[in-house]
Amino acid sequence: MRGIVFSALTLAALAAGAIAAPPATFRGHQFAHEARISLSRAREIALKARPGVVADQQLDKESGGSGLRYSFDIFSRGKIFEVGVDAKTGKVLENGVESALEGQAES
């Protein structure tokens, strides 16, 4: 009985936000300490620029902007769009249809 009560209290605390869930990892998470913009904030920015459903997300060191960017593959209007958000400024760097060749190169 004690275990059931503890589990129920733990679940209630998680639901109430009293206990933070461990952060989910994502490709490029090792660079997160260099970013000024959090993954969740970058996702909000990307979805504002391209409403849809996030199919993939990653943090990369790439040329352009500050050199560190979040990339989101967003399914919208029957296509996959790549939206890039600068991880230091929050500026949208890219917002276009992902080509089939780019997708194959990343696999």
N, C-alpha and C positions, 0 to 999 in steps of 0.2 A: 504494500500500500504506500509506503514512504516513497518508493521509486516512482510510482504513478503520480503522486502529488508533486514531487520534484520536477518530473518531466512536464507536467501541466504548467507549473510555475515558470519553468524555463521557456516553454513555448509562448506563454502569455507575455513574458518579458521581451522576447524576440519580436513578437507582433507589435508590441508597444514601442519598440525602438530603444528600449533600455539597454539592450546588449547588442553591440554592433556585430553583424555577420562578417566573417572574414572576406576580404576583397577577392573577387574572382580574378584569375589570371587571364591574360590575353597576350597574343603575340606582340613582342616588343615591350612587355611589362618591365623588363630590366632597365629601360630608359625612363620610366615614369618619374624617377627622382629628379630628372632634368626638366620636366615639364612644369609650366606654371598653371596650365589649364588641366583640370582633372578629366579623366575619361568620361565621366557622366556629364560634365559641362560641355565637353567637345561633342558628345552625342547629341545633346540638346541643340547646339549650334548647327550641326549637320542636318538634323531632322527639320529644323526651321528652314534651312536652305533647300532641302529636298525631302518633303514629307513622304513617308513610306515606312517600310519595315527593314530594320538593320539585319542583314544576313551575315555580315562579317565585320570585324573591327581589329585594328592593329595600330601599333605605334612604331614609326620608322624614322631612321635618320636618312633624310633625302635632301637633295639640293632644292633651293627655293625657300623663300620665307626665312625662318630662323634656322632651318636645317633639321628641325624635329617636327614631325607631323603625325596626326592621327589620320588614318584612312578608314573610311566606312564604305562598305558595299551596301547600298540601299535598294531594295526592290520597290519600284514605283512605276505605275502605269504599264505593267507588263515587261519592264526592262530592269536591268541592274545598272545602277549609276554608282560611280565612285565619287565620293565627296571627301576632300582633304581639308583638314582643319589644322592650322598652325598650333602646335602644342605650347607655344610660349605667348602668342598674342591673341589666339582665338579667331584669327582671320580665316575666312574660307579661301583656300588656295586652288581648289579644283571642284567642279560640279558638272560632271558629264557622263555620258553613257560609257560604260566599260566595254572595251573591245574584246572580242573572243581571243585574240592573240595575246593581250595583256593577261587575261585569266589563265591561259595555258602556260605562260612564262612563269607565273607565280606558283604554279602547282608543283 
